[in-house]
Amino acid sequence: MNFTAPPSFTTRPTLSGSFGMAASTHWLASQSAMAVLESGGNAFDGAVAAALVLQVVEPHLNGPGGDLVALVAPEGEPTKVLCGQGVAPAEASIDAYRALGLELVPGAGLLAAAVPGAFDAWLLLLRDHGTKEFAEVAGYAQHYARTGFPALPGIVRTIASVRDLFLSSWTTSAGQWLADGAVPEAGTVLRNEAWAASLERLAAAAAGDSREERIDAVRREWAEGFVAQEIDRFVREPVRDSSGEDHAGVLRASDLAGWRASWEDAVRASFRGATVAKAGAWSQGPTLLEALAILDGYSDEEIDPSTGRGAHLLLEAMKLAQADREAYYGDGAPIDPLLSPEYAATRRGEIAEWANGDLRPGRVDGLTAHLPRDLRAVGDGAAGGASDGAGSTGEPTLESSGAARGDTCHLDVVDRWGNMVSATPSGGWLQSSPYIPELGMCLGTRLQMTWLEHGLPSSLRPGARPRTTLSPTIVERDGRAVIALGTPGGDQQDQWQLPLLVRVLAGGWDLQQAIDAPTFHSTSAPSSFWPRERVPNGVVAEPGLGDDALAELILRGHDLVVGDEWSLGRLSAVAREEDGTLRAAANPRGMQGYAVGR
């Protein structure tokens, strides 16, 4: 194998132990998961506790009113997908939104809200695979919501970007996040006492003879009780959104009552003898599988991400996969033909030595490609949900002028029994829609990923899931989960996971080495986020990739933007070796992700 040697120095060690490991995008969440493991809980109890903490301490990245995708692997059982992606409300239709004069679903505000899915999904995980009561795992989040947590620099920047909007229109948000109109300083202790009170009310609803019945009672209170009723009341008042106009929402209590989180089978592909599991075509997850299947036909040396040609091949493979995403992916769409070895071989033959900026979905018998008419190409590598080279990483929401960059969060947990979970929660940010003061939360904006054009796989349809970018990953060997990983980053989530997996599975690097390594992504596909732009041959890369590799990408025709050092991705991962050794690693980027364990 002629593959670039891993670095001898990393920003931190890959943790190793035998009891339990947790890694996430915030140290308080990681340590909360570990505290649950120490108290006798399993990985799933720990994941729920960590996730509820993330909703509090990273309010600019996710919230209770958002959504999630998780891959769940109980020891001895197949990896399953936990769907926490709510559907479009019954009144959310193309014709209704077009009648408002809209060409795209707004990137923030009330019209972009799907049924909130994250909270119910976490409770479903707790009920079916956990061991703890709701109040036990929610206590960590309740503590931080009531007693406070330090404001990260990212929270401060986000609040500053929407301050004028808060003061002029989203006045309930101003009341929560501004002190007499002023943006808090980094390190200021922030509280969300309304959400702490909501957690108390939800815990008080936990009535029943069994743990499962008590958790289901909390789920009913969320979907049919005070939470649903208050959301219904709140969204009927018009507010400013990213269209520049004021619109009321269409989410109703009946929409929440009619939806519950669910389990489904994972989709899989092989790479270098391992099996990679992802969520289905309602997510972007299969793009990673298709790209890996394409790359599996090259030698290790050819796909080394640290070289110019290797980076080129990874970029071109992902561009083909993302073109298929645009043409074929959507709720209920059949994609098995896109993941076959035969199809991968065909697509491999379409990769040239030079960059191709065309959006090129493949041809598949029995499937018809449908691309949106309104594909907005722009002229630099900072389009839409792509990173602008200054560290912004997808999941765009709103500023007073119409668009601000946001992001999301991620967590991975493994316990001593071998249970493993990888989850990417998002949505319901403080900048996505106005704060609901009676609940202490905001709604999400996932409907911006749908098109207001009939006949597309991802067209806006009442009762259908919008295609999500949330995309955690589990790697299996011989039917057992061995690695759980993921990252925030909108359309870049699978793009940043791709070089990590190539470095680990083909190059033999350990987790921290692969996470620390410089990375890159394409902006060629249409952004999943408002205003849905693309840069046909755009690439964003970290300077650590090296002058030679960066120069080669330019010579191969890529429209390269060199971003800041340590600016792309916030990957984390946990792993379980064949001998039972547990490992974990987290990203230094963003200065807040941490892995813990023993």
Secondary structure as UniProt FT lines:
FT   STRAND          15..17
FT   STRAND          20..24
FT   HELIX           27..38
FT   TURN            39..40
FT   HELIX           43..57
FT   TURN            59..61
FT   STRAND          67..73
FT   TURN            75..76
FT   STRAND          80..84
FT   TURN            90..91
FT   HELIX           94..98
FT   TURN            99..101
FT   HELIX           110..112
FT   HELIX           118..129
FT   HELIX           134..147
FT   STRAND          149..150
FT   HELIX           153..161
FT   HELIX           163..168
FT   HELIX           171..177
FT   TURN            180..181
FT   TURN            186..187
FT   STRAND          189..190
FT   HELIX           193..204
FT   HELIX           211..224
FT   HELIX           226..234
FT   TURN            235..236
FT   STRAND          239..240
FT   TURN            242..243
FT   STRAND          246..247
FT   HELIX           253..257
FT   STRAND          262..265
FT   STRAND          267..271
FT   TURN            272..273
FT   STRAND          274..278
FT   TURN            281..282
FT   HELIX           286..295
FT   TURN            296..297
FT   TURN            300..303
FT   TURN            305..306
FT   HELIX           308..328
FT   TURN            331..332
FT   HELIX           336..339
FT   HELIX           341..348
FT   TURN            349..350
FT   TURN            365..366
FT   STRAND          376..377
FT   TURN            381..382
FT   TURN            384..385
FT   TURN            400..401
FT   STRAND          411..415
FT   TURN            416..417
FT   STRAND          420..426
FT   TURN            430..432
FT   TURN            437..440
FT   HELIX           446..449
FT   TURN            454..455
FT   TURN            457..458
FT   TURN            462..463
FT   STRAND          473..477
FT   TURN            478..479
FT   STRAND          480..486
FT   HELIX           490..492
FT   HELIX           493..501
FT   HELIX           502..506
FT   HELIX           511..516
FT   STRAND          520..522
FT   TURN            530..531
FT   STRAND          533..534
FT   TURN            536..537
FT   STRAND          538..541
FT   HELIX           543..545
FT   HELIX           547..555
FT   TURN            556..557
FT   STRAND          559..562
FT   TURN            565..566
FT   STRAND          572..576
FT   TURN            578..579
FT   STRAND          582..586
FT   TURN            589..590
FT   STRAND          594..597
//
